[in-house]
Amino acid sequence: VVLNCLLSVGIGRLFSLKQGIVVSLLPKSVTTAISVDLSSQMGGISPVTLAIVVSTGIFGALVGTKVFQIFNIQSPVAKGIALGSTSHAIGTGRAIEIGELEGILAGLCICVNGLVTVALLPILFRLFEGL
């Protein structure tokens, strides 16, 4: 969550994005139901958040397996955690296609990532708001 905030703020600074767009980027690695609500509570633009979240999920599900091949990642645990925590529901669907353990861990990670994001993102938002 912290790295995601820093990355989003950094991208916003690099491209001189308005605060509403940067806030819309913050919850990009959690499922849509959580991200849209968090974004709107913090002043983000819900349709932008929705587009970013869906794009993140599709990108992670498509590219994730290639990344596993390139870096020779064989561990079902690593694959499940990576897909579930970064690519939310779409990545979890891909993890289920890869294997049972991958799917189970991706499902667990989507839940844990959602809980951590809901707890920490509003706090981090206040800390990074002035940046």
C-alpha angles and dihedrals in degrees: 000000000000093000090047091053093049091047093049093048090046092051089047091052094044093053097032092239122180117255093250090059093046090050088050089057096052100082095042096124100056130076119283098253092057098037098051092049094046092047094051092047090055096045100266127142109257098209090051091049091049092052092047094048094049091045091049091051095048093045093049094047092049099041099032096078091048090051089052089054096045093050094037093238106175101163113111088205093056092045094050094046093047095049096042097046098044107027100034117196096354091049090046089054089052091047090054089054090052095050148317097259092046090053094048093050093044089053091050092048094050088057096045092044090051093051094046092047093050090050100043109027097073090050093047090046090059091048094049096037093098095049 
